[in-house]
């Protein structure tokens, strides 16, 4: 159930609002107020407040997330970095579809946890990300801006930076001298007030909140049959990759606010603001038309409101083009017109993908499911061809039209616009036409069709993206966007190829056909001195979607230590191209595909291993097991249900994945068996788990007392100083040097041990700048004949990123 005209993903099944939602939408036509909520990441937004703003107050609400959450962690899969950011982007759109708010972004990339706003602004580029926040304000034109976070540390540096930027942009957006390059598109905008939404999750029960503005956001709307706490819970629970499923809330829900800048209300967050059409001169006709539409609405016959909504549309159209609310209220009115008439307009493609230069078969449908008198005037196809239809839409009789359209030879390949260029530094790189999309949650559709229909003598234009629809035998009818794809993709199995000790590696490339009868040859481009066998592989793919895996052997130069780049090349149909395909598919978001140049890093390095047979108990969202297998370990994945019957003694070491004990409390059942394995001479290494008031760690497998805290070292270049210089873990089987701790990504580690029994031996001391050294990143102890280790070091990030020193260090940990 959606509350309003919020953001939603293009490729989602159409949803007909019921009469209660239409009635609520009519009421919102009379409201001309807006609120922009500002924070740093997906899941930072206050969905209770957003749902209340849209549902109870009828306001336009938006959430500006500075980042797409790329640096977070993943509870539902193994995607990290930009693929996780893609998931979290569409989780935000799923949330907005529920609570009715709109979704905005900046170009800032989530580079992971930082303790410093200064570091965040330095990595992003202060002026660049500030410009994006100003652009968002000038586009959205809010009356009120609300920050989620305070500027007072300690806090996540991204959180603090979001509050600092909101305060600075509050002033800058109104100044025509700031970012004047934006003014051809937008005008300066002065919001009335800036508020801070005071966080309550850490407040003591007896905290004095009398000095803050108080709002009860726990109301109930009988038109929808839901309270805002119920709507909010459904919205927040869309953040599944972060484990934010929450229960529905009913009854009073208090939110607190502190004025920061602008006018300072004393009793209500909207005190002193006129949020009706009366605030704008020359809008009397609009206000009268809206009042008439609201009063005349019949929930049992919504189609009777079509003439009234047409009069609203006419009054809005008469406003000056630069009126702040004209375009938005016209879109709202047009959506309500279609809802009252039960109007269904859709453009389907016969196939899910198409290759540049080929034809796409389109099947168009227009259906009036009410007694309202509507006429379909015309449709405009991709490419600009207008087809006059002049057909009455009545009697539940669908209008259908099938046409084929030819794609240009240079049609743009479909991929998320912010990932079209390589992801580097603190900002996503946008070039050409993509630059105009700055801040948008997603780009435009590959193809679109415009329907023009007539209602009560007025013509309305509606544009629909071209979609592909299919039926899953379990989930039913599903939608996805039509995608323009290469004739053949050549996807490497891994982004990083490790070459321990100069050994040759088998490199697999999956060739996938975007069209039928695709043939040609595939080859690999490597740096000078590297050897590839065979030089090329011919292929034939008969039908669209056919795949073939081809293998190459790649050998580094003797004694090579320098990293290089490999590119998979396809020559087919007179074109030489390099594309890889990565997909994201989960039931709560539309399927997504990322197409980028098919490249991988080549990393030659020295690696000594004392053990080979590894058992891996998986946790959520890491690729450590496959990374170890790629450098020669024999890795057996041991899901919890397999542990009871497994002979653990056959493994030389057992490694436990990140947050395994958090995600699967049943691992506690196997604690004694795992400790007996260690006692008998086994090696058990547990990667980080979390322990907090919200999510306490009830069982831990260590043989001696150990507490996990919240400590972390976010500076990936922080010195890793041995607590004992001659610690055997640093000497065998790999003699580690300072070079092994260079090139780490995002962080050194997280969720270090905070307290431990004296029988544990800390290996490293490290710290972020200006902080005391921490020794809980890696603890080792003997137990019986074997060894146990706990580590918060971020191996789950370093191994997939191809950090040689992390492989060498983990090899030593496994060998103790």
N, C-alpha and C positions, 0 to 999 in steps of 0.2 A: 504494500500500500504506500503510495507516494503522496506527500503532503502538498507539493507545489511544483513550480516550474523550475526544478533544480537540474543539476548536471546529471547526465547518465551516459553510459557508453553507447556508441552508435549501434553496435551489433547486438541489440537485445530485442527479445520478443516484444511486439507492441502490446500495450496494456490499456484497456478501456477503463477510464475512471468511472466509478459508480456515482449515483446521484448525490450522495453525501459529499463526495469529493468535489463534484461540480459546484454544489452550493457553497462550499468553503472557498472554491476558486473565484466565484462571483463576488464574494465578500472581499477577497484580496484585491480585486480590481479597484476598490475605493481607497486603498492604502498606498501611499507614495513615500515610504520610509525604507531605509536599508541599513544593514549592519555588516561590517566586514570583520571576521574573526581571524586573528593572525597567530600562527605558531610555526614550529619548525619541521615537523614530520607528519606523515600519515599516522593516525591514531592519537595525535596530540589534541585534536579538536574536542570541544565539549558538545557532544551530540544532544544532551539534555537541553542546553541553551538554544542550539540551532533549531531543534524540533519545535521548541516553544516559540521562538521568534517567527517561524513560518506558520505554524499551525494555530497558535493562540492569538498572536498579534498581527498575522497576515503580512508580515514584512518580507522584503527581499533580503535573504541572508547568504553570505558567501564565506567559504573557508579558504584562506590563503596559507598553503603549506609551503614553506620555503624550499623544501626538498621533496623528493619522491621516495625517500626511505631506503636508498640503495645500501647504506652501511649497516642496516639492521640485521636481525637474525631471522631464521625461517623455521617455523614449527611444523610446516606441512610438506616440505620438500627439500631438495638439495640446492635450489637456486640461490645464488649469492649475487652481490654487486648489482649490475644494471638489470639483470633478470628479476631479482627480488624487487628492485624499484618498479619494474613493470607490473609485477603482481600487486604491489601496494598501491600503485596508481589506480588500478581498476578496482581494488577493494575500496578506495575512497569514492570512486564513482558509484559503486554498489551502495555505499552508505548514503551518498547524496540522493540516490534514487529513492531511498526510504524516507529521509528526513526533509527532503525538498529544498535543501540549500544548494548553492552552486560551488563548484570546485575551481580553484586557481592555484598556480604554481609560480615559482621563479625558476631561473636556470641553475640554481645552486645544486650541487651534487652532495649527497650525504656521504662524507668520507669517513664516517665512523665517530665514535664517542670522542669528545674533547672536553677538557675541563675549563677551557678558556674561550670566551667570546672573541678575544683578540686573535687567537689562532684561527677560529672559524672565519672571521672577516678577512684575515690575511690570505687564507687559502682560497676563499671564494672570490676575493677582490671586493673591498668595501663599496666602491663607487658603482661597480657593475651590478651587484645584488641589490643595492639601494635603488638603482634605476629601475630594476624590475618590480620592486615593491611600490615605488611611485607610480609606475605604469599601471599596476593592478588597481591602485586607488583611483587614478584618473579614469580608468575604464569603468570601474564598478560604481564610483561616485557615492560612497557611503555617507550617511549622516553620522554614524557612530562607528568608531574603530575600537575593537576590543583585543587586548593581548591576553594570551593564555598564561604567559610566564612573567616573572619579575626580572628586573635588571640586577637584582642582588644575588651575587654568588653565595654559597656554592650551588652550582646547577650544571646541567649539561651545557657546554658552550654554545651549541646550536640554539638551545632554548633561550639563553640569555641574549644571544645575538638577535633572535627574532623580536624580542621586546625592544632592544635598542634600535633596531631598524624601523620598527613600527613608529616609535616616538620621533625618529628623525624624518621619516617619510610623511608623517602627519603634517609637518611644517613644509617640507620640500614640495609636496604634491600641489600646494596652493601657490607656489612661487613660480611665475613664468620664466624666471631666470635659471631655474634648476631644470636640467635635462630638456632644454628647448628643442632638441631633435625629435622629441615625442609629439610636439604640438601640431604638426600636420595631421596626426591621427586623433589626438585627444586634447582636451582643454585642461588647464589647471583646475584643481578641485580642492575646496576647503571643507573638510569634515567638521562637524560641530564640536565633537568631543572625543577624547581618547580615554578609555577605561581599562583597568586591569581586572580580569576575572580571577579573584583570589582562590587559590587552590585550597581544597578542604580535606584532602585525603590524609594529610599528616597532622591535622589539627587535634589537639587534646579535647576531650569531651566538654571540659569546662572553659574552653577558649572564649574570650570576650570578643564578639563580632559586632558589637553595637556601633562601632565607628564606621561600618561599611554600609553601602547601599545593599538592600536585601530584595531579592526577587524570588517568588515561589513559582517554579517552572513545572510543577507537578499537576497541572490541570488536566481536565478530561473533556473531550469533544464528542457529544452524542452523535454528531453527523458521521464521525469516523468510527465510533464505538471503541475508542482507545484513549488512554492517557498519554501525555507526552513522555512519561517515563517508560512506557511500553514501546512507543515508537523509537525512543532514544536507544533502548537496549537492542532492538533489532538492527538499528543503524550501526551501533558500536560493534556488534557481533560480526559485522562483515570483515573486520580486521583479523581474519582467521590466521594469517601467516604469523601474527604476533601473539596469538593466544588470548585475544581480548573478548572472547565470548562472555557475556554478562547476563545476569537475571533481569527480568522486567521489574520496574519499580512502579509502585502505585501509592497515591497519597501525596502529601506535601513534599516538595523537593526544593530546598533553599540554595540559591546561588548568591555569592557576595561579590561586590564590585567596589573598586576604589578609583575615583577620578584622578587622571594624570595630567591632562591638558585640555584646553578649550573651555567651554562652559562647564560649570561644576554643579550637577544636580545634587539635591539634598535628600530626596525621598524616593525617586524612581529614576531608573536609568534613562527614560525618555522624557523626563520632566522638562517642560518648556518647549518641546518640539511639536510642531504641527505636522503630522504625518498623513494628512489627507490632501485631497486636490485643492483645498482652500489655500494652501501655502503658495500656489502658483497662480498668477493672474491670467485671465483669459481661458480658464479651464471650467467655467461654469457649465458649459454644454456637456463636457465629459462627466462631471459629477452627477448631473441630472440623469444622463443616460445610464450610468452605472446604478444609481438608486432605483431606477425603473426596472432594470434587469434583475436586481436582487429581490425587489418586492414581488415581481411577477413570476418568479421561478416556481415550477411545479415539479416536485421530486418524482411524481409518477409519470410526468410527460415532459422531460427536459427539452424535447425538440421544439416545444412551443416558445422557448426562449431564444430561438435562432434570430427572429426579427429584432428582438431587443439587443442582442449582441451585435448585430449588424449596425444598429444605431450607435452603439459604443464605438465600434470600429470606425464609423464615419466621423464621429466627434474627435477621436484620437488622431485620425488622418489629417484633420484640419489644423492641428497644432503645428507650430514652426518645426522645421526639420531638426533644429539643434536643441529641442526641448529634452531635458535629461531623462524623462520617463516615456517619451513617445514610443521609441522602438521597442522597449521592454514590454510595455503594456499592450502594444499591438500584438506581440508574440503571445502574450497571455490570452488575449481575447481570441486570437485565431485558434489556439489550443482548446479553449472552452467551446468555441463554435463547433469544432470537429467532435468534441466530446458530447455535446448536446445532440448532435445528429447521429452519433454512433458511426461517424465516417471512418472508413478503413481505406487507407491508401498505401500501396506497397509496390516496390520494384524488386523482383527476384531475378537472380541470375541462374541459368540452368546448371552451371558448374561453379565450384567454390573459388577457382582461380582462373586467370587468363594471362597469356604471354603477350608482351608488346607486339603490335603488328597483326594480331589475330582478331577474330570476331568473337563477340560475346552475345549470347542469346538472352534477351530480357523478356520477362513475363510480368506485365503490369496489371494491377487490379485496383479498381475503385468501387467501393460498395457503401451505399447509404443504408444503414440499418434502422432508420426511423421514418416516420411519415413526413419529415421536413422536405420541402421542395428544393432540391439541389440539381444543378446541371454541371456536368463536366465539360468545360470549354475547350481545353487543350492539354497536351502533355509535351514537355520539351525533353528530348532525349540527350544523353551524353554526346558532346560534340556540337550541340546547338540546334539540331533539327527539331522544329516545332510541328507537331501533328495535331491538326484541328479535329476535335471529337464531337463537340456540340451535342452531347448525349444526356438525356435526363437520367438522373440517378434516383430511382424510386423502386418501391416494392421489393426491397431486398434482392434485387437482380444485379449481380456484379457486372461491371464493365471490365472486359479483358482485352489486352492488346499484347501481341508478341512481335518483337522486332529484333533484328541483329544489328549491332553497332560494331564498327571496326576501331580497335585501339590504335593510337599513333605508334609508329615504330620506336619513338623515343619516350614512350609512356614511363612515368616514374615507378620504380619498383616499390612495392608496399613494405614499409617498416615504420616503427614508431619514430616520429620526426626527430625527437631529441637523441635518438641512438643512430641516426644516419651517419654521423661522423664519429671517429674513434673517441672513446671516453677517456679524457685526460684532464688533469688538474682539478680545479674546484668548480668549474662551470661546464655544463653541456654546451657543445659547439653547435651553433645554428648558423647556417649560411643560406644565401639566396632567398627563395620563397619561404623557407622554414623560419626565417628570422621574424616574419610577421606573426608567427604562431606563438611567440614568446608568452609563456604563462598559461597557455591553453592545456587542458588535461590530455587531449589527443588531437591529432591532425584531422583534416577533412577526409571524406570518403574517397575511395579510388574512383568511383563513378556515382553520379546522382541523377535523379529524374525529378523534374518540376511538374506538379499537377496544378492546373488552374481551374477552380470551380466557382460557380456562381450561387449565391444565397441571397434571397430577397433583393435581387437586382444588383448585388455588390460582388465584385470578383475578388477572390482570395487565392493567393499563390502559396503552395506548400511544396517544399523540397524534401525528398526522401532519399537516403543513401541506398545504393544497390546492395542487397544482402543475398546470402545463400542460406537456404533453409533445408534441413534434413530431419529425419525422424530416427531417434535412437530407440531401440527396443525396450530400454529400461526407463530413460528419462523423458521420452516423448519428443515433441517438436522442439528443435534447437535452431538458433540463429548464429551466424557469424558474418563478418563483413566480407564482401568480395575483395579478393586481393590480386594485385598485378605482380606476377612472379617471373623470375628468369626462366629461360627454356630448360636449363639444367642447373641445379645447385650441386656443389661439391663440398660437403660438410665433413670437416676433420673430426675424428672421435674425441680429441682433446685440444684445449686451447694452449696448453703448455706441454711440450714434449721433453722429458728428462732423459739424458744420456749419461748414465753412471759409468765411469771408468772407460769411456771411449767406445762402449759397446754399440753395435748397430741396433736400431729399433725398427720394429714393424709399424708402419703408419697406415691406418685404414682411413679411407675416404668413402663416404656414402654419396653416390650419385643418385639424384632424384629428378624425375622428368616433370617439368611444368607443362608439357604438351606431348601429344602422341608422336611416335616415329622420330624420336630424338636420337641422333647418333653423332659420334665425333670421337675425340680422344681427350684423355685427362693426363695431366702431368703435374709435377711439383717443381716450383722454383725455390732454390736454396742458395745460401751465400757461397761465394767462391771457396773452393776447397772441400766443401761437403759433397758427398756422393749419394746419388739416388738410383736405385734399380727397381724396376725397369725405367727407362727414360720416359716412356709414355705408355698408356694403356688405351686401346680402342674400346668403344662401348656402343651398344644399341639398346634403346629403351623403347618398347613398343607402344605403351599407353601412358597417358598422363597419370602420375602418381607411382609409376613403376620405380623401383629402386635397385641399385646394384652396388655392392661394396667392393672396391678395388684396393689392393694392398701394394705398398711400396716399402722398400727397405732403405732406411736413411742412415748414413754413417758419418760421424764427424771427422774432421782432420785429426791426425795423430797429435795428441797432446793439447787439443783445443780446450780453451777455458772461456773464450768470449761467447756471449750469447748471440744468437742470430734470429732471423725471421724466415719462416717458411710460408709459401703461398700455394694454394691449390688452384690450378688453372683448368678451365674447360674450353675446348675449341669445338663449336657446334654451330651449324647453320650459318656459317660465314662470320660468326662472332667469337671473340676471345674474351671470356669473362671469368670473374672469380667471386662466387657468392656462397655463403654458408647459410644454413637455416637452423634456427633454434626456436623451439616452440614452448609455450606455457599453456597448460590445460588443467583447469580445476573447475569443479561444478559451480562455484559461487561467482565466477567471473567469465566473460566471454573468452573463447580461445584466442591466443595471441601468437604472432609469429614475428621473429626478428631476423632480418636479412642484412648481412654485413659482408665485407670482403672476407674470404675464407683464408684466414691466416692463423699461425700459431708461433709461439716462441720456442726456440731451440736452446736448451740449457745443458751444456756439457759440464760435468762436475765429478769429483772424486767421492766415492761412497764405499765405506767398509761396513759390512753387516755380520754380526755374530750369530743372529738367529734368523730363521727363514719362515717357519710355520707360525702364522699369526692367526689367532681367533679375534674377531672384531664384533663387539656387542654394540649395535648401532644406537645412536641417539637421533634426534630430529635435525635434519638440515645440514649435514656435513658430508664431504667427499674424501675423507681421510683414507678410508679403506681402498677406494679405487686408485688413489694417488700412490699408496704403498705398493699395490699390485703392479703399478706401471713401472716401478723401479726394481722389480724382481722378487718381492716378498710373495710367499704363498699365503693368501689371505682367505679365510673362511668366515663369512658373515654368520653371526650367531644371534638370531632374534630370540627374544626371551623364551618363547615357547619351545625352542630347540635346546635350551640350556639343560633342562632336567635330564634328558637322555644322552647328552653329549659326553664323551670321554675327554675331559678337559686336559688330561695329562699328555695328550698327543700334540698339544700346542706348546711351542717353546716360549711363547708370550701371549697374553691376552690384553687387548686394548679396548677400553670402554669409550664410546662416543660421547660427544658433548651433550650435556643435560639428559643423559640417559636415565638417571635416577629420578629426575624431575618429570620426565615425560612418561615413564613407565614405573609406577610404584611397585609393580609385581617383581621387579628385579630384587626387591628386598628378600623374596623367598629364597633366592640363590646365594645370599650373602655367605652362609657358612660353607657351602661347596666351593665358592671362589676363594675363601680364606684357606680352606684345606688344600686347594690347588697351590696357593702360594707357600703354605707351610711345607708341602712336599717338594718344593724346589722350583715352582713356577714363577713367572714374572707377570705381575698385574699392574697395568698403568691406567689410571682413571683421568680422563680429561674433565674440564671444568663442569661443575654443576652450580646452580644458583641456590641461595638460601636467604629468604627475606620474610618480613612479617606477612606479606601478601601470599608468598609461596614458600612456606618453610620446607626444608629438606628433612623428611622424617626418618630416612634410613640412609646410612652411608656405609660403604664396604670396607673402609680402612680398618686395619687390625688394632690401631691405637686411637685415642681421642683426637679429633681434628675438627675445627670449625671453619666453614667457608664464609667469607665476608663479602663486602661489596668493593673491595679495593681492586684497582686496576692501574695499568700504566699505558696511557694512550699514545705517548710519543714513541713511534716505531723505531726511532733512532736512539732511544735511551740506552745508556751504557748498562750492559749486563755484567756486573762485577761478580766474579766467583766469591762466595763466602769463604771457601777454603781453596786457595790457589791450586793445590795439587789434587783436588777432588778427582777420584778415578772416573767419574762420569764424564769429565771433560777430556779424558785422555784416551779412552778406548771404547769401541774399536776405531773411532776417528779422533785424531788429535785436533781439538777445536782451537781456533784462533779468533782474533777480533773480526776477521773477514767473514766468519760464519754468521755474524750478527748484523751484517750489512744487507741492505735491500729488503728488509722486512716491510710488510704492508699493513697499513691501517692502525695497528697497535702491537704492543709486545704481548699483552695478555690481559685477562679479566677474571673477576671472581677468584681472587687469590685466597689462599688459606689465611685466616686472621689469627687463629690460635691453634697450637698443636702441642702434642705430647713431646717431651724432650727426646724420645726415641726416634723422632723424625729428623732427618738431616736436610736443612735448607741448602740449595745449591747456588742460587743467585740472589744478589741484592740489586735493586733497580728502583728508579723513581722518575716521576715527571718533574719538569723544572720547578724548583722552589719547594719541593716536598721532601719529606723524610724517606729514606730508602725502605723498600718493602722486600721481605724475604720469603713471602708465601707463594711465589710463582711456581716453584718446583720443589717438592718435598719427597724424600726417599727414605725407606726404612727396611730393615731386614725383618722377616717373619718366618721363623723356622729355617728351612733351607732356602727359602725363596725371597723375592724382593717385591715390595709394593711401592708405587709412586702416585702422587697426586700432582697434576699440573694445570695451572690456569693459562699457560702460554698458548697463544692463538695458533696452534698447529692447523686448526681447521681452516684458517685463512691462508697461512703461509704455504702449505703443501700444494693446494690447487693453483696458487699464484707462481709456483716454481721457484721458491726460495731455497737455494742449495743448502745453506747453513741449517735451515729448519729440518731438512731431511737428515742431515748428519747428526744433529742434536737428538732428534727422535730415535735414530738408530742406536745411539749411545744409551738413551733411556731404556729402550727395549732390551738392551743387551746386559743390563746390570744384574 
